[in-house]
Amino acid sequence: MGQLLDFTWTQTRACAFAIALLSGVAASTLLPRLPVARYDLLVGYGVLLTLLFWRRGWESGRDVAVIGACHVIGLAFELVKVAQGSWVYPEPAVLKFAGVPLYGGFLYAAVGSYICRAWHLFDLELRRYRPRATALVATGVYVNFFSHYWLPDARWLLAALLVAVTAGTSVRFTVREVRRSMPLALSFVLIGFFLWVAENLATYVGAWRYPYQLHGWQPVGVGKFGAWALLISVTFVLAALGRSRTPGARADSPG
């Protein structure tokens, strides 16, 4: 029980950026009318959070670079999804392009922050990790989220390929000075589930809206759980790449 409680507390610490961001989104709905649009205000809040975590040493400069890459990739993802009507940001803003506010990228940056902080806090180590193969499949996963509007949806094939390239790959982590291990594919599934839970919370506090939520909040469909379990591979590959270029980092692969 002590191990489980410590693991849960460390996970909560790893989610600090995401918790702070969602708390800010929720709090912003309670603010009186301001001369600055809420979405624009949240851009400044996201920047301040990033600087705070960096200056406090909670995230390294390389972590911030990974998180920045997640922000940019997330914005590209949002532009396509909003254009296709998958979800909307209904409020006006100055820093809003093609229906997507600039703050939307921070939602993906929060996921990048979680992966980077978890790597530090749990002293993660990859065993039998196949960086090139995993990166190739993760790229396919990302592209498929765009291309399935015009080409056949390959998510099930990509899910099978992701399981195949991560077969035998494990993540070692430390809880109370005890080294434990988990299959990498299982970690994607578990993170995907909690991201789906977080997405429910995010839409509830007005981070964005699905079309069926415009006239009253409804739970996000369980199918998004699988989508997050796939999409987390993109963030993980970016974080692993950053760690592999850091002296002393633990990201082993077979010789």
Secondary structure, DSSP 4 states (H G I P E B T S, - for coil): -HHHHHHHHHHHHHTHHHHHHHHHHHHHTTSPP-SS-HHHHHHHHHHHHHHHHHHTTSS-HHHHHHHHHHHHHHHHHHHHHHHTTS-B--S--SSEETTEETTHHHHHHHHHHHHHHHHHHTT-EEES--HHHHHHHHHHHHHHHHHTTTS---HHHHHHHHHHHTTT-EEEEEETTEEEEEEHHHHHHHHHHHHHHHHHHHHHTTS-B-GGGTTS--PPPTHHHHHHHHHHHHHHHHHHHHHHTSTT-------
